Every structure is written in structure tokens, then in C-alpha cells.
Amino acid sequence: MNRIDKKEAKHLLKQMMQIRQFEDAIMDLMARNIAEGGSHLYAGEEACAVGAMAAIRPDDYITSTHRGHGHAIAKGGSLPELMAEILGKETGVCKGKGGSLHLADVSKGNLGANGIVGGSIGIAAGAGLSIQLRGTDQIVLCFFGDGATNTGLFHESLNMAGKWKLPVVFICENNLYGMSVSVERACAIKDLTKKAVPYNMPAECCNGMDVLAVKDMVTKYAAKARTGEGPALIVCDTYRYYGHSRSDPRVYRTKEEEKSWRDRDCIITFGRKMQEQNILTEKEVTDLEKEVTAELEAAIDFAIKSPDPKPEELYKDVYFESPSS
């Protein structure tokens, strides 16, 4: 693990803690019927989002997934506004109209989550083409799960990106399951990096439970994309702690498997290593956790007390307005 300073260590650890506590809070709010509808939680995968976002600039773009709260937080999203969006309130980042599955914050470069498996991949290719046509040196990080690598849009977009050398870093968060189907059952090949071979782009696998390993890998390929060398595919091996959604009892996974991944928990291991390297003290880690807890409590309070959208908001921010009769 590379040496980092105290400021960066605190930033990375705090963001991972924010995502974990945010997701745990969403599960609690759903259990109490305060948060309604479906929600796909990111707990366990925090190192992927935080490490990747630490490797890019604020003016770079990301596209997200149906499991996108972590990406939104790591890209600098406001906890109160994100929590309000989950609860469908007018103070939410999308005025309560996006909810869990469609979080977006263009002001932060977050082009949005997507309810369609792999839906963000084509959007990322389009954003990459926009960058190329505008002649800027921005890049796009495109997040998706292992299941999305079996979709037609994945192959179409990687082909386009490879052919035109678009500045996109494709990041597959391989959490081993698409809903309840394991990647081994769903994919003809076990090594997902090989899916980039036909499109003439480099691909590497990364420990998605190690925030610095993710940061280093994304830094490497973001620099290449930024200088015109084209796209890359990074496969981050990770694990979601909750089921696919709140209705998923996880009967397809063993307790032993779940424990083996929790033993590698990205927050615990990173905090411990920072203490072993004398970068952070035990008290600093504990204080960070308390700070995040206070932030989440304030965000939840803000969201619950925020007003619902007014009925007339239904007719705003739409793409098409029906002609008057």
C-alpha cells in the first residue's frame, strides 16, 4: 500500500464511512416505511467508488448504476440533498423526482444512476464523444456491475469507445452476483477483463476492497484516457453486503462466503493499516466515525422535515409537453 498523508487518509476513510452509514440508514428507513419503494444498497463496495473518485478531477464525469448512492456521495454529493431525494422530497438533489434509482447531480459531474442494467454504459460513451468533440481533457468514469457485461449495450459501447479512442474508463464492480445469479453461471468466461480484448483496449483486475489499489489503478488509466490514448476496462472484485434489494433474503449465498468478505471489510482494513503506518491514531478513526454519525443524523432530520413536491411540479422538468387540445 502506497504511503499517503493524514489529510488524504481522513478524506478516503470518511467518505467510505459516509457511504456505509448512509446505506445502513436507508435500510433502517425502509424497514420503518419512511423510505418507500425499492433501493439497491452499496454497502461493502465503498472502496470502489471512493478510490476511483480520488483519482479524477472535479470537472470529470461519471455515470452510475441502480446501486448508485455510493457513487453520488464519493463524487461530492450533499448528504442532506441525497437523503431528501431518497425520501422523494422537494429539497432533494433532483427535487424528489429521481429517487434512489435515478440520482443525478450534473453540477458535480454525476450524469446519473440508471434503472436499466448497463444503461449507463451508452451514456458514458456519449459523454466521452462530447469531450472529444469539444476538445477538452476531461474523462468519464463509467460504473456498472458484472451482469451488465452480458448486455448488448456493453459490447456496442466498448466497440465504439475502442474504435474512436474515447476518454472513458469503464469500471466493472464485480460483486459476484447479478440479482441472485452468480457471475460463474452467467458468463461464458470467468475472467471479465477478457471481454475488452475484441475492442482493442487494455483491461486489468483490481482488488475492489482496497481503496488505494482502486485509486492507483484508476489513476493509471485515467491519465492515459486524458492524453488521448483511449479507453480501458477495470474489473474491481468486490462484494455487496445486503441483498440485491430489500426483498432479497440472500438464500443463494452461504454464511461462510459472506463472512469471508466481511473479514476483508474495506473500512476496517483501511483504518487499521493507517494506524499501523502511524498515519492516523485510533482516536482519529473513532472521531471520524462519530463525525459521520452526526452528519447522517442531521441529513436524515433534514430529509424527513423537508416538504413533499408540490403537485404542479409534476409538469416541470419534462422532455415533452403535450399540445393543448
N, C-alpha and C positions, 0 to 999 in steps of 0.2 A: 504494500500500500504506500502510495506516494505521501511525502510529508506535506502537510498543509498547515496554515496558521490558524490561530484561535478564532479569528473572525469568520473565516470560511467554514471551519468545523461547526461553529454555532449555527451558522446560516443553514447548512445542509441538515444538521440534526433537527433544528427547529422546524424546517419545512416538512421533514418526514413525520415528526410528531404531530404537526398540524393536520396532515392528511389522515393519519391514523385516528386521531381523536375526532376529526370531522366525520369520518366514516362510521366510527363507533356510535357517534351521536345520531347519525341518520338512522342507524338500525334501531336505536332506542326510540327515536321519534316515530318511526313506522310502527313499532310494537305498541306505542301509546296512541296510534291513529292520529297523531298530529301531522306527520308527513304521510300523504296519501299517494296511491299509485305504486308503480314499480320503481326499483332503484337497484343499480348494479354497482356493488362496492369494490373499492380499490385496495382495501387493507391487505397488507402483505407485499404489495408491489411498489411501495413508496420509493425505493431506491432507483427504479427505472425512470420515473418522472423527474425526480429531484436531480439525479445525476445528469440526465440528458439536458435539462433546462439550464444547469450550471455551466454547460459547455457552449451556450449560444448567447446572442446579444438580445437586448430588449426589443429591437426592431425586427427580429426574425419572426417567422410564423410557425404555428403548429396546427395540425389537425388531430382531432381526438376520436374517441370511441364511445360506445354506450356505457363504458366503465370509465368515465372521464373526469370525475371530481378531482382526482389527484393531479391530472394534467393542468386543470384550471388553477388550482392552488399553486402549483410549482411555477406556473407562468406569471405569477404575481397577482392573482385574483384576490379580491377583497373577501375575507371570510364572512362578514355580515351580509354582503350582497349575494354571495354564493348560497349561503344558508337560506336567505329570503327567497331566492329563486327556487330552491328545492321545495319550499313550502308554498310556492305559487303566489308570492306577494308582489305588490307593485314596486317595491324597493329592490327587487331582485335585479341581477345583472342583465336579464332580458325582460324586465318588467313583469316577471311571473309567467311569461308566455312560453318559455323554453323548458323549464323544469329540469329534472335530473338528466334526461336523455338528450337534451339539446342545449346544454350550457355553451355559451359563446361569449367572448369579450374581445371584439375586434380592436379596441383601444390598447389591449395588451398583446395583440398579435395572435390571439387564440381564435381561429376561424371556426371553431365549434366542434361539439360532440355530434354523434350521429346514431340514430336508432337502427340503421341498416348495417349488418356485419360487412365490414370492408368499405362502407360508404365513404369514409374519409380519404381513401387512397386516391380516388379520382380527383377529389377536391385539391389534394396536395399536389398532384401533377399539374393541375390548372394554375395553382398559385406559383409553382415553380416556373411554368411557362410565362406567367405575368412578370415575374422577376427578370427572367431572361429578356423579354421584350422591352422592359423598362430600363434595362442596363444597370441595375443596382447590384450590390454584392450581398444581398440578403440570402437566406436559405430557408428551407421548410423542413421541420421535423414531422414525420407522419407516423402516428401511433396506430397500431392495430393488434389484434390477437392472433393466435396460431390458427384459429378456424378461418380467418379471413384470407389466409394464403391459399385456400382451396376455391376462392371465388374467381369468376371471370375478370372482375374489375381489377383485382390484384395483378393478374398477368398482363392485361391490356395496359395498365398504368405503368408497370415496370418496363414493359417493352417501349412505351413512348418515352419514358424518362431516360432509359438507356440509349435509345436512338438519338435523342436530342440533347443528351447530357444536361438534363435539368438539375438544378441545385436542390435536390431533395434527398434527405437521409431517411430511409424507410426503417422504422423500428418496430419489430415484431415482439410483442410482450408474450412470450410463450409460457402461459401459466398451466400448460399441460392438458387443459380441457376446453372444448367448445361446448358450452352448456354441460351436459353430462357425458359427452363422448370424448374419450382420450385422444390425444394427437396421434398416438400409435395406431389406433383403429381408424382414424380419419384420413391419414396421409400415407401415400404410397412409399414415401421416403421418410426416415426418421430425422435426418439432418436437414432442417429447413433452410439452411444457408444455400443449399444446392439449388433452391428454386430461383436464385438470382443468376445462375450460370447462363441460361439461354439469352439473357438480356445484357450480357457483357458488362456486368457491374460487380465490383468486389463485395464480398459478404463475409462476416465473421460472427461467431457466437460469443456471448458475454455473460458473465455472472451477474444476473439481474438482482441479486440480493446484496450486492456490494456497490454502494453509491459511487465510490471513487473509480471502480472498474468501469461502470457505465459512463461516468464523466470522461474518463480517458479515451474510451472507445468512440464516443460521440464527438469529442474534440478532434480526434484524428480525421474522421470522415467529414465533419462539418468544415474543416479547413480546406479539404480537397474540393468539396462542393462549392465553397465560396470563391475559389480561384478558377473555376471553370472546368474542373476535372470530372464533373458529373456525379451521379447518384451512387448510393451504396445501400446495402441491406445489413442491418444489425439485428441479430436474434438474441434477446435478453431472456435467459432462463429464470423464471420467477414462479410465484405461487399465490393464488388468491385465498385468503383465509375463510371468507364467507362463501356461501354457495353462489351459483350463477345469479340468483335473485333471492328475495326473502322467502319465496315459496319452495326453495330448493333445500331438502334435508341432507344432501351430500351423501346419500347411501352408496354411491358409486366410488367413494374414496374410503380408504382404511384409516383408522385412528393412527396407526403406525406411520403411514405416509404423511398425514397432517402434522404429527409431532416432529418428524424428521425435518420438515421445512420450517416449523416454528423454532426449532433449535438453531436455525440459521437466521433468525429474525434480523432484518436489516437495521432496525433502530437499536436493538440491544447490542448487536455485534459492533456497530459503528461507535456507539457511545463507549463501549468497553475498550476498543482499540485506541480511541482518543485519550482515554485515561491512561492506558498502558504506555502511550507515547508522550505522556505528560503535556498534552496539548489542552485538555480540559480536565478539570477536577470533578470528583463525584458530586460535590455541591453544585457546580455549574450545570451539570447534567440534570440534577434534580430541580434546580431553579428554573431551567428552561422548560421542563415538563409542567411545572406549576404555572409559569407564564402562559404557556399554550392553553392550559386548562381554563385559566381566567379569560383568555381571548375567545375560546369556544363558548363559554358560558355567556359572554357578552353578545356574541354573534347569534346564539340561539334566542336570547332575550329580545334582541333587535328584530329578528325574523318573526317571532311569534306576535310581537306587538305591532308589526307593520300592517298597514291596511291591505285588503284584497284589491285587485284591479277593479276599476270602475267598469260598468257594463259597456260603456261607449268605447273602451279600449279594444274591444273585440274587432272593431272596424279600422283600427290603425295598424301600421307596420305590416300590411299585407301586400302581396305581389300584384294582385289583380282586383279591381273594383268592378262589380257587375254594373252594366249600364242601367240607368233608371228606366223603369217601364213607362 
